[in-house]
Amino acid sequence: MNVNARIHVDGLVQGVNYRSFTFSNARELGIVGSVENLPDGTVGIECEGEKKLIEQFVALCKRGPSGALIRKVDVAYGKPRGKFKNFSVKF
């Protein structure tokens, strides 16, 4: 079953290659969506894919790259919207 997930990551997540880490893992898992740095210093991710793969992706987001310090990860699941064709990094 495919799902949509909106993920909000708080902590030391900007300037530590978090978006690149997210991009690589999403592509490897076959997940579509996007990741972006938000003005408040957090990272926002919206993605879609098989629920089992999204859950694996969320676990990776909670770990982050070696330079990150993750304080909190919020995830909201919903129905897929079908608006993504691949995974991209927003600048």
Secondary structure, 3 states (H helix, E strand, C coil): CEEEEEEEEEEECCCCCHHHHHHHHHHHHCCEEEEEECCCCCEEEEEEEEHHHHHHHHHHHHHCCCCCEEEEEEEEEECCCCCCCCEEEEC
